[in-house]
Amino acid sequence: MVHGGFELDNLAWDGEAATAYDLDDAGRCWFVADIAHALRDLRPALTWVDTPVTAAFLAGYRSVRTLAGPDLARLPVLAAAHAAVWLVRLPGVVDCLPARTDPPWLPVLRAKLRRHGDRQRDLVLAAPLHAGTPLDG
């Protein structure tokens, strides 16, 4: 079982203790898919370079579970697959036309979702056709 949306906006912190919430996308998947989701918020742009933040995340993960290079090589493909699923779901979320009766926050949310959709589209288009080189060689 994986969270399905394990990212910064789905975590609450109390000191050093984290609580994950928003489990509506939880299900069966490769465990590396949750790592791809988590690193989506931490990596620069559309690259999968190893930054100090991603290195710290991966070191923390490896402190509790084995994580092999071939699994890391799948991160870009899994991230692109997640982005593609998100794009398929987007029209159902923002399909209604703006109305005068919309609450003030709704146009802001629609714009945010569309910008996120643009980033997801870029991620899908930039994805390799196969799993490439792992982050840590």
Stockholm file with secondary structure:
# STOCKHOLM 1.0

chainA/1-137         MVHGGFELDNLAWDGEAATAYDLDDAGRCWFVADIAHALRDLRPALTWVDTPVTAAFLAGYRSVRTLAGPDLARLPVLAAAHAAVWLVRLPGVVDCLPARTDPPWLPVLRAKLRRHGDRQRDLVLAAPLHAGTPLDG
#=GR chainA/1-137 SS CBCSCCSGGGEEEETTEEEECCCTTCBSCCHHHHHHHHHHTTSCTTCCCCCHHHHHHHHHHHTTSCCCHHHHHTHHHHHHHHHHHHHHHHHHHHCSCCCTTSCTHHHHHHHHHHHHHHHHHHHHHHCCSSCCCCTTC
#=GC SS_cons         CBCSCCSGGGEEEETTEEEECCCTTCBSCCHHHHHHHHHHTTSCTTCCCCCHHHHHHHHHHHTTSCCCHHHHHTHHHHHHHHHHHHHHHHHHHHCSCCCTTSCTHHHHHHHHHHHHHHHHHHHHHHCCSSCCCCTTC
//
